[in-house]
């Protein structure tokens, strides 16, 4: 059985300025997306360095704004109603992947209109790029010692201090499980699948379907948010409820896209 190493969440402190590992994970994620985007742009007829940089800027705003807004709506709506200013209290933590996804989708829509591309062209280009960012984000969760799984006696459990119980317990390190599935495995599949011309929308559809599937799988091992608990029985979580539409929409988009011409990047005239 292994134990949580209790990593200091502050990577570097210079006087009163502290740089946290979680913040660095965002930088690493955006940096990886930019480098992968530049690499893919070399073999593209419509993508170039400037478009990749502008797209990254749009998506970064979408991730941060959407992630924060999504969190307070999906996971802390009562707190938002009691104190609307909590939306701005980002230093207290709280980011939602599903909110970030909605934010990025809106950002891609705005970017597509600006540069004259179809939304599916932009979404198919973006989908493989974000996976390493998801990996980095889950590693950030692990470093922060948050989003642990259920208490278990399984060999996969990790000894960690539980402040509620006031003692060491074994929990599933679901941050690492999600980093593996939603990050590395999803990256390999999408990078391979998108390396050849595919029907427009199919890459984005595959991302939605696989992420939804992987997230639902992880939720069976992950403990629900303490202030929400299970929505039904002892198994249904908010993460599952938010991920199921992703899975269904992704499958529907894949089926729809394969009835369309094989055209990944279509310029709007």
Secondary structure as UniProt FT lines:
FT   STRAND          2..3
FT   STRAND          10..14
FT   TURN            15..16
FT   STRAND          17..20
FT   HELIX           21..41
FT   TURN            42..43
FT   HELIX           49..74
FT   HELIX           77..82
FT   HELIX           84..88
FT   HELIX           90..92
FT   HELIX           97..115
FT   HELIX           119..127
FT   TURN            128..129
FT   HELIX           131..144
FT   TURN            155..156
FT   STRAND          157..162
FT   TURN            163..166
FT   STRAND          167..172
FT   HELIX           174..178
FT   HELIX           179..185
FT   HELIX           186..193
FT   TURN            194..195
FT   TURN            200..201
FT   HELIX           202..219
FT   TURN            220..221
FT   TURN            226..228
FT   TURN            233..235
FT   HELIX           238..257
FT   TURN            258..259
//
